[in-house]
Amino acid sequence: MGRRIPGEFGSERQTGTLGKAVDVLEIIASAEGPMRFTDILNVSGQPRGTLHRQLTNLAAEGLVTIDRGHSYSLGLRLLKFASRAWAENAFRAVAEPYLRRLHDATGETVHLAVLSGDSMVYLDKVESRKAVRMHSQIGNTAPLHCTGVGKAALSTLDAEEVAAVVARLDFERFTGNTHTGPGPLLEELARVRAEGVAFDREEHGPGIRCVAAPIPSSGRSRAAGLSVTGPIFRADEGRMQLWARLVREAATEVTEELRARLGPRA
């Protein structure tokens, strides 16, 4: 846990007490389980006294909890904020029936994800009823360079925005198929723009394939991707091309309804 995560927690956002507190919450949220004080200290880079005050204040507000082993987890009060944000998110509400229709047509797991910082956040998900399900969860993040939704969302940004984001990516290798540098990713983004669909052929997880389509918007605030994901034994190239057509159609319908409901800024 001592490894610092470039571009995710760091000095660019730690400009005040609130920014530091949000960084602490993000660190705890990104962990696989409760974190000890020393773990948070190593990742955050904050002074020991400052971090202690942050955690004390967050605990007093119910935003973090401390167990008997003096480890920290997210507090239940955050559920109130998260459930309200999820329920009232207009983008998710518009897209939901199209996700379910796409799930019915494919039988596989369907995701809606939005660009947040330098990663994707899963905003909604319809789980496959078949064997071998995905471990993704609503609210979890996913990398940009090796997921279908990530590449789809990146394809909606202009060249200057893409260059800025790509320059910050660490290109972590997850499988032997993962892009490990900007060149191949930029080449693929050009293809995504031309074809309107992005593929993940075992780039993020072994044995998992994904097809995603971008949901264009008027700016970075709603760069998004809609995807179908399944195990490789159910996702041969013929099935992937079928999914590509269905995902493109669903993404187009979501885009049109967003603009009809939310106006030209959608």
C-alpha positions in Angstrom: 0.0 0.0 0.0 3.0 2.3 0.2 3.1 2.9 -3.6 1.9 6.4 -4.5 -0.5 6.5 -7.4 0.5 9.3 -9.9 -2.4 11.6 -11.0 -4.8 10.0 -8.6 -3.8 11.2 -5.1 -1.3 14.1 -5.1 -0.4 17.7 -4.7 -2.4 18.9 -7.7 -5.6 18.6 -5.7 -4.3 19.1 -2.2 -4.8 22.8 -2.1 -6.7 23.0 1.1 -8.3 21.1 4.0 -11.2 19.9 1.9 -9.0 18.7 -0.9 -6.8 16.8 1.6 -9.9 15.2 3.2 -11.2 14.1 -0.2 -7.9 12.5 -1.0 -8.0 10.6 2.2 -11.5 9.3 1.4 -10.4 8.3 -2.1 -7.4 6.4 -0.7 -9.6 4.4 1.7 -12.2 3.8 -1.0 -9.6 2.5 -3.4 -8.3 -0.1 -0.9 -9.4 -3.7 -0.9 -10.1 -3.6 2.8 -9.6 -1.5 6.0 -6.4 0.5 6.0 -4.1 1.1 8.9 -3.0 4.7 9.6 0.6 4.0 8.4 -0.8 2.6 5.1 -2.8 5.8 4.5 0.2 7.9 5.5 2.5 6.2 3.0 0.0 6.7 0.1 -1.2 10.2 0.9 2.1 11.9 1.5 0.5 14.1 4.1 2.3 15.0 7.3 1.5 12.7 10.2 -0.2 15.3 12.3 -2.3 16.6 9.4 -3.5 13.2 8.5 -4.4 12.4 12.1 -6.6 15.5 12.2 -8.2 14.6 8.9 -9.1 11.1 10.0 -10.4 12.3 13.4 -12.6 14.9 11.7 -13.9 12.4 9.1 -14.7 9.9 11.8 -16.5 12.5 13.8 -18.7 13.2 10.8 -19.4 9.6 10.1 -17.5 9.6 6.9 -15.0 7.0 8.0 -15.1 4.3 10.7 -12.3 3.0 13.0 -12.4 -0.7 14.0 -10.9 -2.2 17.1 -7.7 -2.9 15.3 -7.4 0.8 14.5 -8.0 0.4 10.8 -10.1 2.8 8.8 -13.0 2.1 6.4 -15.5 4.3 4.7 -18.4 5.4 7.0 -22.0 4.4 6.4 -23.0 8.1 6.1 -21.4 8.1 2.7 -24.2 5.6 1.6 -26.7 8.4 1.9 -24.7 10.7 -0.4 -24.0 7.9 -2.8 -27.5 6.6 -3.1 -28.9 10.0 -3.6 -26.4 10.9 -6.2 -27.0 7.6 -8.1 -30.8 7.9 -7.9 -30.9 11.5 -9.1 -28.3 11.2 -11.8 -30.1 12.3 -15.0 -27.6 10.7 -17.3 -28.0 7.3 -15.6 -31.8 7.6 -15.6 -31.9 8.3 -19.3 -29.5 5.4 -20.2 -31.0 2.7 -17.9 -33.7 1.4 -20.2 -31.3 1.1 -23.1 -28.8 -0.8 -20.9 -31.5 -3.3 -20.0 -32.6 -3.6 -23.7 -28.9 -4.2 -24.6 -28.6 -6.8 -21.9 -31.8 -8.6 -23.1 -30.4 -8.7 -26.6 -27.0 -10.1 -25.7 -27.5 -11.9 -22.4 -24.1 -10.4 -21.2 -23.0 -7.8 -18.7 -23.7 -4.3 -19.8 -21.9 -1.2 -18.3 -22.3 2.5 -18.4 -19.2 4.4 -17.4 -18.2 8.0 -17.3 -14.8 9.7 -17.4 -13.7 11.1 -14.0 -10.2 12.4 -13.7 -7.9 10.0 -15.4 -10.1 6.9 -15.0 -13.6 5.6 -15.7 -16.3 5.3 -13.1 -19.0 2.7 -13.5 -22.3 4.6 -13.3 -24.6 1.7 -13.9 -24.4 -2.1 -14.6 -26.8 -4.9 -15.7 -25.2 -8.2 -14.7 -25.3 -11.3 -16.9 -27.3 -14.2 -15.7 -24.9 -16.6 -17.3 -21.9 -18.4 -15.7 -18.7 -16.3 -15.4 -19.9 -12.9 -14.2 -17.9 -9.7 -14.1 -16.4 -8.4 -10.8 -17.0 -4.7 -11.6 -19.2 -2.7 -9.3 -21.1 0.6 -9.6 -18.9 3.3 -8.3 -15.6 1.4 -9.0 -13.0 2.9 -11.3 -11.4 1.3 -14.4 -8.3 2.4 -16.4 -8.6 4.3 -19.6 -5.9 2.7 -21.8 -7.1 -0.9 -21.7 -10.9 -0.9 -21.3 -13.5 -0.6 -24.0 -15.4 2.1 -22.1 -12.2 4.0 -21.4 -11.1 4.1 -25.1 -14.7 4.9 -26.1 -14.8 7.9 -23.7 -11.4 9.1 -24.8 -12.5 9.1 -28.4 -15.1 11.8 -27.6 -12.4 14.3 -26.5 -10.6 16.8 -28.7 -7.0 16.2 -29.6 -5.6 18.6 -27.0 -7.6 17.0 -24.2 -6.6 13.5 -25.3 -2.9 14.5 -25.4 -3.1 15.9 -21.9 -4.9 12.8 -20.4 -2.6 10.3 -22.2 0.5 12.2 -21.0 -0.6 11.5 -17.4 -1.4 7.8 -17.8 1.0 5.2 -16.3 0.0 2.5 -18.8 -0.1 -0.2 -16.2 0.2 -3.7 -17.8 -2.7 -6.0 -16.8 -2.2 -8.7 -19.5 0.1 -9.4 -22.4 -2.4 -7.5 -24.6 -2.4 -4.2 -22.6 -1.2 -1.1 -24.4 1.9 0.0 -22.6 2.6 3.3 -24.4 0.8 6.3 -26.0 1.5 5.4 -29.6 -0.7 2.3 -29.9 -3.4 3.8 -27.8 -3.5 7.0 -30.0 -3.6 4.8 -33.1 -6.5 2.8 -31.7 -8.4 6.0 -30.7 -8.3 7.1 -34.4 -9.9 3.8 -35.4 -12.5 4.2 -32.6 -13.5 7.6 -34.0 -13.7 6.2 -37.5 -15.7 3.1 -36.6 -17.7 4.3 -33.6 -16.8 1.3 -31.5 -13.9 0.3 -29.1 -12.7 -3.2 -28.3 -11.0 -4.7 -25.3 -9.6 -8.1 -26.3 -8.2 -9.4 -23.0 -6.4 -6.1 -22.4 -7.7 -5.5 -18.9 -8.4 -9.1 -17.7 -7.4 -12.5 -19.1 -10.3 -14.3 -20.7 -12.5 -11.3 -20.9 -13.6 -9.4 -24.0 -15.6 -6.2 -24.3 -17.2 -4.0 -27.0 -18.0 -0.4 -26.2 -19.4 2.6 -28.0 -18.9 6.3 -27.1 -21.7 8.5 -25.9 -20.7 11.9 -27.4 -21.3 15.0 -25.3 -20.5 18.7 -25.6 -17.5 18.4 -23.3 -15.4 16.4 -20.9 -18.0 16.6 -18.2 -20.0 13.7 -19.7 -17.5 11.7 -21.8 -18.8 8.2 -21.5 -18.9 4.7 -22.8 -21.5 2.0 -23.0 -20.3 -1.6 -23.2 -21.1 -5.3 -23.4 -18.6 -7.6 -21.7 -18.3 -11.4 -21.6 -15.9 -14.3 -21.3 -13.8 -15.2 -24.3 -15.6 -18.5 -24.9 -18.9 -16.6 -25.4 -17.2 -13.7 -27.3 -15.7 -15.0 -30.6 -15.1 -12.5 -33.4 -18.5 -13.1 -34.9 -20.3 -12.4 -31.6 -18.1 -9.3 -31.0 -19.2 -7.8 -34.3 -22.8 -8.4 -33.5 -22.3 -6.8 -30.1 -20.6 -3.9 -31.9 -23.7 -3.1 -34.0 -26.0 -3.4 -31.0 -23.8 -1.2 -28.7 -23.5 1.5 -31.4 -27.2 1.5 -31.8 -27.8 1.8 -28.1 -25.2 4.5 -27.6 -26.8 6.5 -30.5 -30.3 6.2 -28.9 -29.0 7.2 -25.5 -27.3 10.3 -27.1 -30.4 11.3 -28.9 -32.6 11.0 -25.8 -30.1 12.9 -23.7 -30.1 15.8 -26.1 -33.9 15.7 -26.3 -34.3 15.7 -22.5 -31.4 17.8 -21.4 -30.9 20.1 -24.3 -27.9 20.8 -26.6 -25.4 20.8 -23.8 -26.0 17.1 -23.1 
